Amino acid sequence: MEPPSVGPGCGRKGSRPVILFRLGAIGITGMERANVRPYLKITQVEVTSLCDVDRDELAMRAKELLEMIGSAPTLYGD
C-alpha cells in the first residue's frame, strides 16, 4: 500500500508525493535556536512563525531567517 500523496502532482501516475511541513518555534534563544537550524536544510520544511518574550531577539532571528531563506516568519511576542 502506497502512502497518501499531498501537494502538487498528487494523483498523477508516477508522481512523487510532496509534503510540506510548517514549523513554528516558541522560545527562540538558546537550545530552541539550535533546534530550528537543522530544519532549514530540509526543503520540505517552512518556518512560518517565531515566538519569544524578548522582542530584540525575535527581530534578530527573523532577520537571520529572511537572509537565509528569503522569507520572514510571522512574529509573536508577549
Secondary structure, DSSP 8 states (H G I E B T S, - for coil): ------STTTTSTT------EEEEEES-STHHHHHHGGGGG-TTEEEEEEE-S-HHHHHHHHHHHHHHHS---EEE--
